[in-house]
Amino acid sequence: MTFAELREFVRREIVVDDYEDAFENADLDDVLWKASYEVAAALDIPRAITTSSVAADALTVTAPANCARVHSLSIGGDDGLQMSVQQIYRMRPGSSRPLRYFNFDPRRADAILIAPPSVGGTAVIEYTLTLTRPSPFDTGEPWGGVLPQFHPMIAYRAAISLFQMDERENEVQHWQNEYQLRLAEVSHFLGGTSTPAYLLSSPQGGNQ
C-alpha cells in the first residue's frame, strides 16, 4: 500500500468522516508516518544486505548509509560475533587475522569496529535501515514496501492517536484491540516469541 492508500483506508474504514472532514490530509499523513516509523523501529524492519571492500590491517568497516543496527558481519567468509567495545580492544594487538568480533553503535556515526585487524577481503553486512519520510509522501510505501500484507496495522495504530486527539475516547479501545491482534500476527510471522510491551500501549505524543 502507498501512504495515499493508507490515508483513504483510514478515512473509509476508521474515522468515517467522508462528509465532515474531521481531519485534514496533512494531519492524517503526520500520524500515519509516525505510526509507521514507530512500528518499523520496534520490529527492526526493513532490513538490507550490502557488500564492501575491506583493506588489510583495517580496524573498522564503514557502515552503510542510513544504518540503524548491524545484525551480522562477515569478511572473506569469516563471521564475526557482536561484542563489547572492551572486547574489541582486547583483541586489537597483533597481526592481521580472520574476523572474530565486531561492534556497531549508531551514536559513533558510521564506524563498525572489528577485531583482530583484518586480513582484508569482501565484507557482507546485514543491517536495519533508518527510515526517512518519503517525498512525495502519497506515492511512498511504508517500510520501504516490505511486508505489505501488514501495512493496515499502521492505520490501526494511527487510529488510536487520532481518536485521542479528537477526544473520542470511547473508540480508542476498539482500535487498540485491533492493533494488538495485528501486532501479534506480524511478530509471529517474523519469528518472534513475544510482543514488546510498550508496543501494546497507546501511542504518545511527538513526531519523528
NORZI-V163009 format. One record per backbone hydrogen bond with DSSP energy under -0.5 kcal/mol. CO is the residue of the C=O (numbers start at 1). NH is the residue of the N-H. E is the energy in kcal/mol with one decimal. If there is no record, write none. Layout:
co = [CO	CO]
nh = [NH	NH]
e = [E	E]
This chain:
co = [1	2	3	4	5	6	7	8	9	9	10	10	10	11	11	17	17	24	25	26	27	28	29	30	31	32	33	34	35	36	37	38	39	40	40	46	48	50	52	54	55	58	59	61	64	66	66	69	69	72	73	74	75	77	78	81	84	85	86	87	88	89	92	97	100	101	102	103	105	106	108	110	110	111	111	112	113	115	115	117	118	121	121	122	123	123	124	125	126	126	127	128	128	129	137	137	138	140	141	142	143	147	148	150	151	151	152	152	153	154	155	156	157	158	159	160	161	162	163	164	167	168	169	169	171	172	173	174	175	176	177	178	179	180	181	182	183	184	185	186	187	188	196	196	197	198]
nh = [142	6	7	8	9	10	11	12	13	14	14	15	16	16	17	20	21	28	29	30	31	32	33	34	35	36	37	38	39	40	41	42	43	44	45	129	127	125	123	121	58	118	114	112	67	68	130	71	128	126	80	124	78	79	75	102	88	89	90	91	91	92	117	119	81	115	83	113	108	109	111	63	112	105	113	61	103	100	101	97	57	54	123	76	52	125	74	50	71	72	48	68	69	131	3	140	4	3	144	145	146	150	151	153	154	155	155	156	157	158	159	160	161	162	163	164	165	166	168	167	169	171	172	173	175	176	177	178	179	180	181	182	183	184	185	186	187	188	189	190	192	191	199	200	200	201]
e = [-0.7	-2.2	-2.5	-2.1	-2.1	-2.4	-2.2	-2.7	-3.1	-0.5	-1.7	-2.4	-0.7	-0.9	-0.6	-0.6	-2.5	-2.1	-2.8	-2.1	-2.0	-2.6	-2.5	-2.2	-2.4	-2.6	-2.5	-2.3	-2.2	-2.1	-2.3	-2.0	-2.3	-0.7	-2.3	-2.6	-2.6	-2.8	-3.5	-2.1	-1.6	-2.5	-2.3	-2.8	-0.9	-0.6	-3.1	-0.6	-2.6	-2.0	-2.8	-2.6	-1.8	-0.5	-2.2	-2.3	-2.0	-2.3	-1.6	-1.3	-0.6	-0.6	-0.5	-0.5	-2.5	-1.8	-2.3	-2.4	-2.8	-1.2	-0.9	-3.5	-0.6	-0.5	-0.7	-2.1	-2.0	-2.1	-2.6	-2.4	-4.1	-3.1	-0.5	-2.1	-1.8	-0.5	-1.8	-2.3	-2.8	-1.4	-2.5	-3.4	-1.0	-0.6	-0.5	-1.1	-2.0	-2.3	-1.3	-2.2	-1.5	-1.9	-1.4	-1.4	-2.0	-0.7	-0.5	-1.6	-2.2	-2.5	-2.3	-1.2	-1.2	-2.6	-2.6	-1.6	-2.6	-2.0	-3.2	-1.1	-0.5	-2.1	-1.0	-0.7	-1.2	-2.2	-2.3	-2.1	-2.5	-2.2	-2.1	-2.2	-2.6	-2.2	-1.8	-2.4	-2.3	-2.1	-2.5	-2.1	-3.1	-1.4	-1.1	-0.6	-1.3	-0.7]
